[in-house]
Amino acid sequence: MQLSRLLLQPSSPLRVLSSKCPLPLLQKCSRFSSSSESQIPNSHFVERLEDNPDKPTSTISIDRSGLYNPPEHSHEQNLEPELVKHLKGIIKFRGGPISVAEYMEEVLTNPKAGFYINRDVFGAEGDFITSPEVSQMFGEMVGVWAMCLWEQMGQPNRVNLVELGPGRGTLMADLLRGASKFKNFTESLHIHLVECSPTLQKLQHHNLKCMDGDNINENVEKRTTSMLVGTPVSWHAALEQVPSGAPTIIIAHEFYDALPVHQFQRATRGWCEKLVDVAEDSLFRFVLSPQPTPATLFLMKRCKWAAAEELEKLEQIEVCPKAMELTRTIAKRVGSDGGGALIIDYGLNGVVSDSLQAIRKHKFVDIFDNPGSADLSAYVDFPSIKHSAEEASENVSVHGPITQSQFLGSLGINFRVESLLQNCTEEQAESLRTGYWRLVGEGEAPFWEGPDEQAPIGMGTRYLAVAIVNKKQGVPVSFQ
Ligand SMILES: C[S@@+](CC[C@H](N)C(=O)[O-])C[C@H]1O[C@@H](n2cnc3c(N)ncnc32)[C@H](O)[C@@H]1O
């Protein structure tokens, strides 16, 4: 297959972007902090729980003194949103504060009222925008990467193509449309979408133009096919549920940043975990654990992978055990079944300090403000992905991180935009150019000729890409 041929052909119809993402929103709606390179400081006051210096610190427990005891049937409580009541209930019945990770997980994925569960949160009408929603070229380029990996794998005739957290399904739809002329590739695919939200699952079903087969046998799941290229599609709650035994290509775009993080703060008695409690005034507040918590094991592990000089200057550290565990699962799967994984997200090539942020309707808000109505996300710790993968399987190699701009550039996005520009309306051309610069630009997009306040801010250097591949596959394209 010739990469240049693929990139230059007008394979798929041009998506009209302006209807999805009006320009005024472009400047403020993706999930990295647009104001500076620095990590977002958390303005919350952290109250220290009483600490008994005589107690040994080797046991794991939480000081339950001075806990808020909410009135059982107060009027105020009845007006509270379900999720707030639920979170307070956990804190009350647990008899102590909960970790930031537990708070984050409930806020995002609580099966009744989690942020992702009941609505479409993407785009101009939603809360934030992601690269696949910015331009069809993003999914197409990821498709080129996946096809090249498939070639490196020896063009197997059966491949599990897995996407973790597919959102609206836009990336996968653009990938399939872009690859539709490469029948040997598309005919090998079995698509597996790992998605916790029933609402988003329905949207993915719609956007991938899925048709459900007849249920011939009650014991056998009915087959769903994407009519875009005729590939079977199935949904799962976790990667572990995707059938193993076939070579696998895994895509995780803006999935890791939604995984729950634990936060630690340096105190005179050492590193203490930041926990979420309910204050006297019935509002959520941070407190510090008096003693080591179970997540301290992950902090210790993370610190072992860092240089002393890097840690010395940090007053806070975030760790994401779920990201480490997921990476181990990916590495073991790729190590045993062959294939590779592509992880693209905003984050750091170093220890993350204090990055947890909340976004509602394209604006940063307080983390505790009406939980479940705003997105929570945190910077991805790329070195921890690398170390977790290498530790989990000796059959895999980890490549990157490289910037999104390097990744898309090496796959030929500039040829693709030129090719699309040759056959479009002026409105589409405008939208294509804006989308292109938003994907590859650094800071404010260069050559912007519109009003200053509408200048798109590039995701090109703030988003990083890393690949975990089976060593048999060699070095994946764009990471050479
Ligand atoms: C930030 S969105 C990214 C969506 C998409 N990849 C994109 O770039 O537009 C995160 C996605 O992961 C899903 N998700 C978040 N946490 C999840 C979990 N624990 N298990 C499965 N899906 C999850 C969300 O429902 C959503 O589809």
The ligand as a MOL file (V3000), in Angstrom:
LIG
                    3D

  0  0  0     0  0            999 V3000
M  V30 BEGIN CTAB
M  V30 COUNTS 27 29 0 0 0
M  V30 BEGIN ATOM
M  V30 1 C -12.9870 12.5640 26.9680 0
M  V30 2 S -14.0520 11.4490 26.2570 0 CHG=1
M  V30 3 C -13.1600 11.0940 24.7660 0
M  V30 4 C -14.0440 10.6870 23.6540 0
M  V30 5 C -13.3510 10.3920 22.3170 0
M  V30 6 N -12.2650 9.4850 22.4370 0
M  V30 7 C -12.9170 11.6620 21.6530 0
M  V30 8 O -11.7360 11.9200 21.5790 0
M  V30 9 O -13.7780 12.4150 21.2010 0 CHG=-1
M  V30 10 C -13.8960 9.9960 27.2420 0
M  V30 11 C -14.6650 8.7950 26.7350 0
M  V30 12 O -14.3750 7.6830 27.5710 0
M  V30 13 C -15.5860 7.1360 28.1200 0
M  V30 14 N -15.2180 6.6680 29.4540 0
M  V30 15 C -14.7700 7.4120 30.4870 0
M  V30 16 N -14.4700 6.6310 31.5430 0
M  V30 17 C -14.7240 5.3650 31.1590 0
M  V30 18 C -14.6010 4.0890 31.7960 0
M  V30 19 N -14.1610 3.9840 33.0360 0
M  V30 20 N -14.9400 2.9990 31.1020 0
M  V30 21 C -15.3870 3.0840 29.8260 0
M  V30 22 N -15.5400 4.2660 29.1680 0
M  V30 23 C -15.2030 5.3800 29.8240 0
M  V30 24 C -16.5470 8.2970 28.0920 0
M  V30 25 O -17.8860 7.9030 28.1600 0
M  V30 26 C -16.1670 8.9260 26.7570 0
M  V30 27 O -16.6950 8.2090 25.6830 0
M  V30 END ATOM
M  V30 BEGIN BOND
M  V30 1 1 1 2
M  V30 2 1 2 3
M  V30 3 1 2 10
M  V30 4 1 3 4
M  V30 5 1 4 5
M  V30 6 1 5 6
M  V30 7 1 5 7
M  V30 8 2 7 8
M  V30 9 1 7 9
M  V30 10 1 10 11
M  V30 11 1 11 12
M  V30 12 1 11 26
M  V30 13 1 12 13
M  V30 14 1 13 14
M  V30 15 1 13 24
M  V30 16 1 14 15
M  V30 17 1 14 23
M  V30 18 2 15 16
M  V30 19 1 16 17
M  V30 20 1 17 18
M  V30 21 2 17 23
M  V30 22 1 18 19
M  V30 23 2 18 20
M  V30 24 1 20 21
M  V30 25 2 21 22
M  V30 26 1 22 23
M  V30 27 1 24 25
M  V30 28 1 24 26
M  V30 29 1 26 27
M  V30 END BOND
M  V30 END CTAB
M  END
